[in-house]
Amino acid sequence: MDWTPTLSDTAAPVFMRIVDALAEDVASGRLGRGQQLPTHRALAKTLDLDLTTVTRAYGEARRRGLIDAQVGRGTFVSETTARAAHDMPAQVKINLSMIIPPQPVEAGLDGHIARGLKAIQEQYGFSAFLNYQQPGGSDNERETAARWLRPRVRPARADRLVIYPGNQAILFNALLALTSPGDAILTESVTFPGIKAAADKLGVRLVGVAMDDQGVLPDAFAASCKKHRPKAVYLMPTLHNPTTATMRPERRKAIAGLIRDHDTILIEDDAYGCLVPSIAPLANLIPERTYLAVGLAKCIAPALRVSYLLVPDDAAAQIMRANLQATMLMPAQLMVALVTHWLHTGTADKIITAIRNEAAARQQLAHRVLRGIAFAGQPHAHHIWMPLPQRWSRSDFLAHMQNRGLAIVGDDAFTVDGSTSLPAVRISLGAARHRAELAQALQFIADTLRSSTRSAQIV
């Protein structure tokens, strides 16, 4: 309760400077989640301000989700800036069906957006980003992105980088460029629904390859390449959706070698790669035959719709820019400008670090609550993959969860051939607004699986 904000010398109103100081201290770790703040009256006395100014500052901080006021106890730093969703079905109380990055208060996303847009307005003006722009990004935007990617992706070059409005747009345009109707594309036996949707629209045939906790099995992959002669291969080798499988270096070398030996092309979905920066994409091993999609939706926020595509050569870059122009014209330029500003200032890395730490904490929470129940997870993944016990069918389990207020996703959304050896569910850990809500949902799942009777409804 002895927090004293350091107010900036800007021309902003004093109450806003208090809020900005609060946000900065949370982001820096000076203030921790759950930490109690001074009362309105105490802070006003410390800063020699009138009570109204501090009350207004606390009200704005509460609106931003930075603090929580508890009647009879005081004011505390919030756990999260996430708000309750307004578009959920009425019967759903907790929705763990979508993989969404958590929004820990340490990430300070609202404040970073406001400050980033203000900096852009002061330096360029918004009108500079409201007209038609060059498809795929400006030289500066692409160079900034390539520089940011290079510690993980050694071949990253601005002239081979195209900025897209999200990874889904990249996947569709990559299939458009590389395949014709009827062509075969290899992928994991359970895979991201987005590639299934894109392949269906383009008449491309997906072929599932057997996998383990590291992704596709080399022998099965080699046999499928020989049998189907695929035009391309789609893989998510890091924090795979839905299984969280992550390839180790030896497996990556083996799969990269097989892709080269069978003269095919890799579409590598690196949607989660920023969460584990120590793991290098497959693109480092075979850059001459990889289309690498690096997205920010799962590392910062889905609605940013900014992703980076690295292609093998200049000819591929021209084709992908042309496809982008023909299908979506260009990404949202103001969002690209914001993300470019974050990359340049180091803000993006700070946000991602906070989200990565929260993801790790939620995985630890899942292991505690679900102790003794089999599931697959990774230290920084936003989700877990849980096989169901024999007494539960997928449809019965999902209906039971839904009827009692919890939404999760079954394996049928991910299978390539329409069946799996064991029914399973994907549970998003990041979608819960805060850890208490996640703990409630996971406890409900644990109680259901451990009990021979059907559990009560979530309230």
C-alpha positions as CSV (number, residue, x, y, z in Angstrom):
1,M,0.0,0.0,0.0
2,D,3.1,2.3,-0.1
3,W,3.0,2.7,-3.9
4,T,3.9,6.2,-5.0
5,P,3.7,6.8,-8.8
6,T,6.3,8.6,-10.7
7,L,4.4,11.1,-12.8
8,S,5.7,12.0,-16.2
9,D,6.2,15.6,-17.3
10,T,3.9,15.4,-20.3
11,A,1.0,17.7,-20.9
12,A,-1.5,15.0,-20.3
13,P,-4.0,15.5,-17.4
14,V,-2.7,14.5,-14.0
15,F,-5.2,11.7,-13.6
16,M,-4.1,10.2,-16.9
17,R,-0.4,10.4,-15.8
18,I,-1.3,8.5,-12.7
19,V,-2.9,5.8,-14.8
20,D,0.1,5.7,-17.1
21,A,2.4,5.4,-14.2
22,L,0.4,2.5,-12.8
23,A,0.5,0.7,-16.1
24,E,4.2,1.2,-16.4
25,D,4.9,-0.1,-12.9
26,V,2.7,-3.2,-13.5
27,A,4.5,-3.9,-16.8
28,S,8.0,-3.4,-15.2
29,G,7.1,-5.7,-12.3
30,R,7.3,-3.0,-9.6
31,L,3.7,-3.7,-8.9
32,G,2.5,-7.3,-8.9
33,R,-0.9,-8.8,-9.5
34,G,-3.0,-8.8,-6.4
35,Q,-0.9,-6.1,-4.8
36,Q,-2.9,-3.7,-2.7
37,L,-2.8,0.0,-3.7
38,P,-3.2,3.0,-1.4
39,T,-6.7,4.3,-0.7
40,H,-7.9,7.3,-2.8
41,R,-7.4,9.6,0.2
42,A,-3.9,8.3,1.0
43,L,-2.6,8.6,-2.5
44,A,-4.1,12.1,-2.9
45,K,-2.3,13.2,0.3
46,T,1.0,11.6,-0.9
47,L,0.9,13.4,-4.2
48,D,-0.6,16.6,-2.8
49,L,-3.6,16.4,-5.1
50,D,-7.3,16.8,-4.6
51,L,-9.3,13.6,-4.0
52,T,-11.3,14.0,-7.2
53,T,-8.2,13.7,-9.3
54,V,-7.1,10.4,-7.7
55,T,-10.7,9.0,-7.8
56,R,-10.8,9.8,-11.5
57,A,-7.5,8.1,-12.0
58,Y,-8.6,4.9,-10.2
59,G,-11.8,4.9,-12.2
60,E,-9.9,5.1,-15.5
61,A,-7.5,2.3,-14.3
62,R,-10.5,0.1,-13.4
63,R,-12.1,0.8,-16.8
64,R,-8.8,-0.4,-18.5
65,G,-8.8,-3.5,-16.3
66,L,-5.6,-2.6,-14.5
67,I,-7.2,-2.7,-11.0
68,D,-10.0,-4.2,-9.1
69,A,-11.9,-2.6,-6.3
70,Q,-13.2,-5.0,-3.6
71,V,-15.8,-3.7,-1.2
72,G,-14.6,-3.5,2.3
73,R,-11.0,-4.6,1.4
74,G,-9.6,-1.9,-0.9
75,T,-8.1,-1.6,-4.3
76,F,-5.8,-4.2,-5.9
77,V,-3.8,-4.7,-9.0
78,S,-5.8,-6.9,-11.4
79,E,-4.8,-10.3,-12.7
80,T,-5.9,-9.6,-16.2
81,T,-7.2,-6.9,-18.5
82,A,-9.5,-9.3,-20.3
83,R,-13.2,-8.5,-20.1
84,A,-16.1,-10.9,-20.1
85,A,-17.2,-11.9,-23.6
86,H,-20.6,-10.6,-24.7
87,D,-21.2,-12.9,-27.6
88,M,-21.2,-16.4,-25.9
89,P,-24.2,-18.6,-26.1
90,A,-26.4,-18.0,-23.1
91,Q,-25.8,-21.5,-21.7
92,V,-22.0,-21.2,-21.8
93,K,-20.5,-19.8,-18.6
94,I,-16.8,-20.5,-19.4
95,N,-15.6,-20.8,-23.0
96,L,-12.4,-22.8,-23.5
97,S,-13.1,-23.7,-27.1
98,M,-10.9,-21.1,-28.8
99,I,-7.1,-20.8,-28.5
100,I,-6.7,-17.2,-27.4
101,P,-3.6,-15.7,-25.7
102,P,-4.3,-14.8,-22.1
103,Q,-4.2,-11.1,-21.4
104,P,-2.2,-10.8,-18.1
105,V,-2.1,-7.3,-16.6
106,E,1.7,-7.4,-17.0
107,A,1.3,-7.3,-20.8
108,G,-0.4,-3.9,-20.6
109,L,-2.0,-4.4,-24.0
110,D,-4.5,-1.6,-23.8
111,G,-1.9,0.9,-22.8
112,H,0.6,-0.3,-25.4
113,I,-2.1,0.1,-28.1
114,A,-2.9,3.6,-26.9
115,R,0.7,4.8,-26.7
116,G,1.7,3.1,-30.0
117,L,-1.1,4.8,-31.9
118,K,-0.3,8.1,-30.3
119,A,3.3,7.8,-31.4
120,I,2.2,6.9,-34.9
121,Q,-0.1,9.9,-35.0
122,E,2.6,12.2,-33.8
123,Q,5.2,10.9,-36.2
124,Y,3.2,10.3,-39.4
125,G,-0.4,11.1,-38.8
126,F,-3.1,8.5,-39.3
127,S,-4.1,9.6,-42.8
128,A,-0.8,8.1,-44.1
129,F,-2.1,4.6,-43.4
130,L,-5.7,5.1,-44.6
131,N,-4.9,4.9,-48.4
132,Y,-4.0,2.0,-50.6
133,Q,-0.6,0.7,-49.9
134,Q,1.9,-1.6,-51.6
135,P,0.7,-5.3,-51.2
136,G,2.8,-7.1,-48.8
137,G,4.2,-4.2,-46.8
138,S,6.6,-1.3,-47.3
139,D,10.4,-1.7,-47.4
140,N,10.6,-0.3,-43.8
141,E,7.9,-2.6,-42.5
142,R,9.4,-5.7,-44.1
143,E,13.0,-4.8,-43.0
144,T,11.8,-4.2,-39.4
145,A,10.0,-7.6,-39.4
146,A,13.0,-9.4,-41.0
147,R,15.3,-8.0,-38.4
148,W,12.9,-9.1,-35.6
149,L,12.6,-12.6,-37.0
150,R,16.3,-13.2,-37.7
151,P,17.3,-14.4,-34.2
152,R,14.9,-17.4,-34.7
153,V,14.9,-17.5,-38.5
154,R,18.3,-17.0,-39.9
155,P,17.3,-16.8,-43.6
156,A,14.8,-13.9,-42.9
157,R,15.3,-11.2,-45.6
158,A,13.1,-8.3,-46.3
159,D,13.0,-9.0,-50.1
160,R,11.6,-12.5,-49.4
161,L,9.0,-11.4,-46.8
162,V,5.4,-10.6,-47.4
163,I,3.1,-9.1,-44.8
164,Y,-0.4,-10.7,-44.7
165,P,-3.6,-10.2,-42.7
166,G,-3.2,-13.3,-40.5
167,N,-1.8,-16.8,-41.0
168,Q,-5.1,-18.1,-42.4
169,A,-4.7,-15.8,-45.3
170,I,-1.2,-17.1,-45.8
171,L,-2.3,-20.7,-45.8
172,F,-5.1,-20.1,-48.4
173,N,-2.8,-18.1,-50.7
174,A,0.1,-20.6,-50.3
175,L,-2.3,-23.5,-51.4
176,L,-3.5,-21.2,-54.2
177,A,0.0,-20.7,-55.4
178,L,1.4,-24.2,-55.0
179,T,-1.5,-26.6,-55.8
180,S,-4.3,-27.4,-58.3
181,P,-7.6,-29.1,-57.5
182,G,-7.1,-32.8,-56.8
183,D,-3.5,-32.4,-55.6
184,A,-2.4,-34.2,-52.4
185,I,-1.0,-32.2,-49.4
186,L,0.5,-34.1,-46.5
187,T,-0.2,-33.0,-43.0
188,E,-0.4,-34.4,-39.5
189,S,-3.2,-37.0,-38.9
190,V,-5.0,-34.4,-36.8
191,T,-4.4,-30.8,-37.9
192,F,-5.4,-27.2,-37.7
193,P,-9.0,-26.7,-38.9
194,G,-7.9,-23.6,-40.9
195,I,-5.9,-25.7,-43.4
196,K,-8.8,-28.1,-43.7
197,A,-11.1,-25.3,-44.6
198,A,-8.7,-23.8,-47.1
199,A,-8.0,-27.2,-48.8
200,D,-11.7,-27.8,-49.0
201,K,-12.4,-24.5,-50.8
202,L,-9.6,-25.1,-53.3
203,G,-10.4,-28.8,-53.9
204,V,-7.1,-30.0,-52.5
205,R,-6.8,-33.4,-50.9
206,L,-5.3,-33.6,-47.4
207,V,-3.5,-36.8,-46.5
208,G,-2.9,-37.4,-42.8
209,V,0.4,-38.8,-41.6
210,A,0.7,-40.8,-38.4
211,M,2.3,-38.9,-35.5
212,D,3.5,-39.1,-31.9
213,D,4.4,-36.4,-29.3
214,Q,7.0,-35.0,-31.7
215,G,4.7,-34.7,-34.7
216,V,4.8,-36.7,-37.9
217,L,6.7,-40.0,-37.8
218,P,9.6,-40.1,-40.3
219,D,8.9,-43.6,-41.6
220,A,5.2,-42.9,-42.1
221,F,6.0,-39.5,-43.7
222,A,8.5,-41.1,-46.1
223,A,5.9,-43.8,-47.1
224,S,3.2,-41.1,-47.7
225,C,5.6,-39.1,-49.8
226,K,6.4,-42.1,-51.9
227,K,2.7,-43.1,-52.3
228,H,1.0,-39.8,-52.8
229,R,3.8,-37.6,-54.4
230,P,2.4,-34.5,-52.6
231,K,2.7,-31.1,-54.2
232,A,3.3,-29.7,-50.7
233,V,3.4,-30.5,-47.0
234,Y,1.7,-28.5,-44.3
235,L,3.1,-28.9,-40.8
236,M,2.9,-27.2,-37.4
237,P,6.1,-28.5,-35.7
238,T,6.0,-26.2,-32.7
239,L,3.2,-26.4,-30.1
240,H,1.0,-28.2,-32.6
241,N,-2.7,-27.5,-32.7
242,P,-4.4,-29.5,-31.3
243,T,-2.0,-32.0,-29.7
244,T,0.8,-29.6,-28.5
245,A,3.4,-32.0,-30.2
246,T,6.7,-30.3,-30.7
247,M,9.5,-31.7,-32.8
248,R,13.0,-32.1,-31.3
249,P,16.1,-31.2,-33.4
250,E,16.8,-34.7,-34.6
251,R,13.2,-35.2,-35.8
252,R,13.3,-31.8,-37.6
253,K,16.5,-32.8,-39.4
254,A,14.9,-36.1,-40.5
255,I,11.7,-34.5,-41.8
256,A,13.6,-31.7,-43.5
257,G,15.8,-34.2,-45.2
258,L,12.8,-36.2,-46.4
259,I,11.1,-33.1,-47.8
260,R,14.3,-32.3,-49.8
261,D,14.7,-36.0,-50.9
262,H,11.1,-36.2,-52.2
263,D,11.4,-32.8,-53.9
264,T,8.3,-31.3,-52.3
265,I,7.5,-27.9,-50.6
266,L,6.9,-27.2,-46.9
267,I,4.2,-24.8,-45.7
268,E,5.3,-24.3,-42.1
269,D,2.8,-22.8,-39.7
270,D,4.7,-21.1,-37.0
271,A,1.7,-19.6,-35.2
272,Y,3.1,-20.4,-31.8
273,G,6.8,-20.2,-32.4
274,C,7.2,-16.8,-30.6
275,L,6.2,-18.5,-27.4
276,V,9.2,-20.8,-27.5
277,P,12.0,-18.6,-29.1
278,S,14.7,-21.2,-28.3
279,I,13.2,-23.6,-31.0
280,A,14.2,-22.7,-34.5
281,P,11.7,-23.4,-37.3
282,L,12.2,-26.1,-40.0
283,A,12.7,-23.2,-42.4
284,N,16.2,-22.8,-41.1
285,L,17.1,-26.3,-42.4
286,I,15.4,-26.0,-45.9
287,P,14.8,-22.3,-46.6
288,E,15.0,-23.0,-50.4
289,R,11.7,-25.0,-50.2
290,T,9.8,-23.5,-47.2
291,Y,6.9,-21.1,-47.0
292,L,7.1,-20.0,-43.4
293,A,4.1,-18.3,-41.8
294,V,4.9,-16.5,-38.5
295,G,1.8,-15.0,-36.9
296,L,1.1,-12.8,-33.9
297,A,-2.5,-13.9,-33.3
298,K,-1.5,-16.5,-30.8
299,C,1.4,-14.6,-29.3
300,I,-0.2,-11.2,-28.8
301,A,-3.9,-10.9,-29.9
302,P,-6.0,-12.5,-32.7
303,A,-7.6,-9.2,-34.0
304,L,-4.2,-7.7,-34.9
305,R,-4.3,-9.7,-38.1
306,V,-0.6,-9.2,-38.9
307,S,1.5,-12.2,-40.0
308,Y,4.8,-12.6,-41.9
309,L,5.4,-15.0,-44.7
310,L,8.9,-15.9,-45.7
311,V,9.3,-17.5,-49.1
312,P,12.1,-19.3,-50.8
313,D,13.0,-16.8,-53.5
314,D,12.2,-13.5,-55.3
315,A,9.8,-15.3,-57.8
316,A,7.8,-16.8,-55.0
317,A,7.6,-13.4,-53.3
318,Q,6.2,-11.8,-56.4
319,I,3.6,-14.6,-56.8
320,M,2.5,-14.3,-53.1
321,R,2.2,-10.5,-53.3
322,A,0.1,-10.9,-56.5
323,N,-2.1,-13.5,-54.7
324,L,-2.5,-11.2,-51.7
325,Q,-3.5,-8.4,-54.0
326,A,-6.0,-10.6,-55.8
327,T,-7.7,-12.0,-52.7
328,M,-7.4,-9.5,-49.9
329,L,-5.6,-6.5,-51.6
330,M,-3.5,-5.7,-48.5
331,P,-3.4,-6.1,-44.7
332,A,-4.9,-3.4,-42.4
333,Q,-2.2,-0.8,-42.7
334,L,-2.8,0.9,-39.4
335,M,-2.4,-2.4,-37.6
336,V,0.8,-3.1,-39.5
337,A,2.1,0.3,-38.5
338,L,1.3,-0.4,-34.9
339,V,3.0,-3.8,-34.9
340,T,6.0,-2.4,-36.8
341,H,6.3,0.3,-34.1
342,W,6.2,-2.4,-31.4
343,L,8.8,-4.5,-33.2
344,H,11.1,-1.5,-33.5
345,T,10.8,-0.3,-29.9
346,G,10.9,-3.8,-28.3
347,T,7.3,-3.5,-27.1
348,A,6.3,-6.6,-28.9
349,D,8.9,-8.7,-27.1
350,K,7.7,-7.4,-23.8
351,I,4.1,-8.2,-24.5
352,I,5.0,-11.7,-25.7
353,T,7.2,-12.4,-22.7
354,A,4.3,-11.5,-20.3
355,I,1.9,-13.7,-22.3
356,R,4.5,-16.5,-22.4
357,N,4.9,-16.3,-18.6
358,E,1.2,-16.4,-18.1
359,A,0.9,-19.4,-20.5
360,A,3.5,-21.3,-18.4
361,A,1.6,-20.5,-15.2
362,R,-1.6,-21.8,-16.6
363,Q,0.0,-25.0,-17.8
364,Q,1.3,-25.5,-14.2
365,L,-2.2,-24.9,-12.9
366,A,-3.6,-27.5,-15.3
367,H,-1.0,-30.0,-14.1
368,R,-2.0,-29.4,-10.5
369,V,-5.8,-29.5,-11.0
370,L,-5.7,-32.5,-13.4
371,R,-3.2,-34.5,-11.5
372,G,-3.6,-38.2,-12.3
373,I,-5.5,-37.5,-15.5
374,A,-3.8,-38.2,-18.8
375,F,-3.3,-35.2,-21.2
376,A,-0.6,-33.7,-23.4
377,G,0.7,-30.2,-22.8
378,Q,3.8,-28.1,-23.3
379,P,5.3,-25.5,-20.8
380,H,4.2,-22.4,-22.9
381,A,1.3,-23.7,-24.9
382,H,-2.1,-22.1,-24.7
383,H,-3.9,-25.4,-24.8
384,I,-3.8,-29.1,-23.8
385,W,-5.0,-32.3,-25.6
386,M,-6.8,-34.8,-23.5
387,P,-7.8,-38.4,-24.6
388,L,-11.1,-39.4,-23.1
389,P,-11.6,-42.5,-21.0
390,Q,-13.4,-45.4,-22.6
391,R,-16.7,-44.8,-20.7
392,W,-17.1,-41.4,-22.4
393,S,-17.9,-41.0,-26.1
394,R,-16.8,-37.7,-27.6
395,S,-20.4,-36.5,-28.3
396,D,-21.6,-37.4,-24.8
397,F,-18.7,-35.7,-23.1
398,L,-19.0,-32.5,-25.2
399,A,-22.7,-32.4,-24.6
400,H,-22.2,-33.0,-20.9
401,M,-19.8,-30.1,-20.7
402,Q,-21.9,-27.8,-22.9
403,N,-25.1,-28.5,-20.9
404,R,-23.3,-27.6,-17.7
405,G,-21.8,-24.3,-19.0
406,L,-18.4,-25.3,-20.4
407,A,-17.4,-25.2,-24.1
408,I,-14.4,-27.2,-25.4
409,V,-13.6,-28.8,-28.8
410,G,-13.6,-32.5,-29.8
411,D,-11.1,-34.3,-32.0
412,D,-13.5,-34.5,-34.9
413,A,-12.8,-30.8,-35.7
414,F,-9.1,-31.7,-36.4
415,T,-9.0,-35.2,-38.0
416,V,-8.0,-35.4,-41.6
417,D,-9.6,-38.8,-42.3
418,G,-12.6,-38.4,-40.0
419,S,-11.5,-40.8,-37.3
420,T,-8.9,-41.2,-34.6
421,S,-7.9,-44.2,-32.5
422,L,-9.1,-42.6,-29.3
423,P,-11.6,-39.8,-28.8
424,A,-10.0,-36.6,-27.4
425,V,-10.7,-33.0,-26.6
426,R,-8.7,-29.8,-26.9
427,I,-9.0,-27.4,-24.0
428,S,-7.8,-23.9,-24.3
429,L,-6.1,-22.5,-21.2
430,G,-5.7,-19.0,-22.5
431,A,-9.3,-18.4,-23.2
432,A,-10.3,-18.1,-19.5
433,R,-10.3,-14.5,-18.4
434,H,-8.1,-15.3,-15.3
435,R,-6.6,-18.2,-13.5
436,A,-9.5,-18.5,-11.0
437,E,-11.9,-19.0,-13.9
438,L,-9.6,-21.5,-15.5
439,A,-9.2,-23.4,-12.2
440,Q,-13.0,-23.6,-11.9
441,A,-13.3,-25.0,-15.4
442,L,-10.5,-27.5,-15.0
443,Q,-11.8,-28.7,-11.6
444,F,-15.1,-29.3,-13.2
445,I,-13.5,-31.4,-15.9
446,A,-11.4,-33.3,-13.3
447,D,-14.4,-34.0,-11.1
448,T,-16.3,-35.3,-14.1
449,L,-13.6,-37.6,-15.2
450,R,-12.9,-38.9,-11.7
451,S,-16.5,-39.5,-10.8
452,S,-18.8,-42.3,-12.0
453,T,-21.7,-39.9,-11.7
454,R,-22.3,-36.8,-13.7
455,S,-21.2,-33.5,-12.2
456,A,-23.2,-30.5,-11.2
457,Q,-23.5,-27.4,-13.4
458,I,-20.9,-24.7,-13.4
459,V,-22.2,-21.6,-11.7
